[in-house]
Amino acid sequence: MQDGLAATLLPIGLAVIMVGIGLSLTPSQFKRSLDSKSIISWALAGQIILVPLIALALSFVLGLPPVLAIGMVLLAAAPGGITTNLFAHLGKGNVPLSIVLTVISSIAMMATMPFWVWVGTQVFTDPTGDMGVITVPPAEALGLVIGVVGIPVAIGMFIRAKSAKLAAKLEKLISVVGLVVLVGIFIFLIIDLGHELLPLLEQVGLAVIIFNAVIMAAGWAIPAALKRPIEDKIAISVEYGLRNSTMAMVIALSVIGSTEIAAPAMLFSVTMYVFGVALAIWRRRTMKRESVTLDAVGSPTAP
């Protein structure tokens, strides 16, 4: 996903989708999310501390080779990816909360990612011998979030504020674009990995799949413990479960220079969409069943 057509089209497609998501949002929704400082604090603490600890523990329990264990930690230290907001929308979650968490975690990641990679090298020993100091380019990290998430959402919200009727029409159109982009992402990922997919599954498949499932469960459990609504559970679950694997791959390949360290992120790029789609489908089916039940209860019975 670093090179070629996929890398070029993905940010453009997501930016268009974020305009569509913005068409359904209002400033008051963001205000409510920002007023909920408790859930934001706990969610960020889990994102920054709990998720990397899960990767460390899982790598140790499964006895992963040091090079793959550090790759798992690097992946876990990455922030939520820009597609988290799309999946929060698809799963009828709290989209403003998802956007707030994506922005803050992307900023915090510039300091926390190097720290967790250093912890990984201490626990599992630096397999390359020359990993050195890992840095995250701030312009690239912030530019991606602002350009693909912030500005497009603001454009969508502006259109809604000017004309709710136009916003409703555009939202339906962009929903179709979103589905096409989502399918395209998955196809491009499979094509990009090609013959590498099966070897990756053999090397680190079990660890990545378990990791993906556990961190999404953790993202659900934190708001559940705080007795938050299901919309927050969906948002935080996808924020944990869909990580910025592209950033992890770029650092592994370009900064560290290790394909093996990049391996967990490469495979995770596929599994996270499988888990994300499954959660969105489950949520929509649940809502549909609840709607049918309410209609049945509320409809008059024949004498």
Helices and strands as residue ranges (DSSP letters): H 4-22, H 27-35, H 37-45, I 46-50, H 51-61, H 66-77, H 84-90, H 95-124, H 138-145, I 146-150, H 151-162, H 164-193, G 194-196, H 197-225, H 230-241, H 245-250, I 251-256, H 259-298
